[in-house]
């Protein structure tokens, strides 16, 4: 009886040891993917980030309170600048009222 218990305990310890070693190996293999980039790619990404920032500034400056806007960037700029939605947007309650009037 004692031999069986020691044998089973030894198997459990071996199983968990191999399980955790395998788990650690998978974790480190998945987390250690290397990315290689050239200097040209870095220059392209930095210039696109600068142009994106310039575009956002120009959209923000171009937004006027009396304008109608539909793109996500222009609506976001309008919200940031005036703290409300453009005139061509309706709220939830107003939309429901309009729908009831149209239905009958």
N, C-alpha and C positions, 0 to 999 in steps of 0.2 A: 504494500500500500504506500509506504513512504517513497519507494523508488518511482512509482507512477506519479506521485505528486511532484517530486523533484524534476522528473522528465517533462511534465506539462509546464511547470514554471520555467524551465529552461527554454522550452519551445516558445512560450509567450514572450520572454525577454528577447529571444532571437528575432521573432516576428516584428516586435516593436522597434528593435534596433534597425533592422533592414527597412522597415516602413519609413522611419524618420530620416534615415540616410537617403532613401529614394526621394522622399518629399523635399528634402533640402536640396538635392541635386536638381530636381525639376524647378524649384523656386529660383535658384541661382542661374540656371540656364535661361529661364524666361526673363529674368530681370537684367541680364547682362548683354542684351543685344546692343551691338555697337553701331553707331551711325557715322558714316564717313562722308564729309562734305568738302567740296573744294572751295577755294577762295572766291571763285566766280559765283557759286551758289550763294555764298554769304553776302556778296555785294548785291546780288539780285534781290534777296530777301530784305536787306536793309533799305534798298532804294524803293521797293514796293511798300514797305512800312512807312517811309517818309511821304510817298505820294498819297497813300491812303490817309495819313494824318492831314495832309494839305487839302485833300478832297473833303474830309469831314469839316475842316475849318471853313472852307468855301461854301459848303452846304449850309452850315450854321449861320454864316453871315448873309447868305442869299435868302434865307427864309423870311417872309414878311407875314405880318398878322392877317392881312386880307387875302392871302393866297390860299389855294387849294392844293393839297399834297396827298400823294398816294404811295410813294415808295417808302420802304421802312426807314431808310436813312433820313429822308426829308421830314417824315412824320416824327421821328425821334428827335431831330434837331428842333422842330417846332415845339414839341413837348418840353424840351430842355429850356428853350428860350422864353416861351410864353406860359408854361405850366397849365396848358389846356390842349384839347384836341383841335385840329383844324376844322373850319366850318363845314367841310364836306363829310365829316364823321358825325354820327348820331350816337347818343347813349343808349343803353339797354332799354330803359323805360320808354324813351321816345320811339325807338324802333318797334317795340311791342304795340304802342298806340297806333303807329302808322300801319302796321300789319292788320290790326283790328279794323281800322277804317277801310282798308282795301278789301278785306274779306267780306265786309257787309255790315 
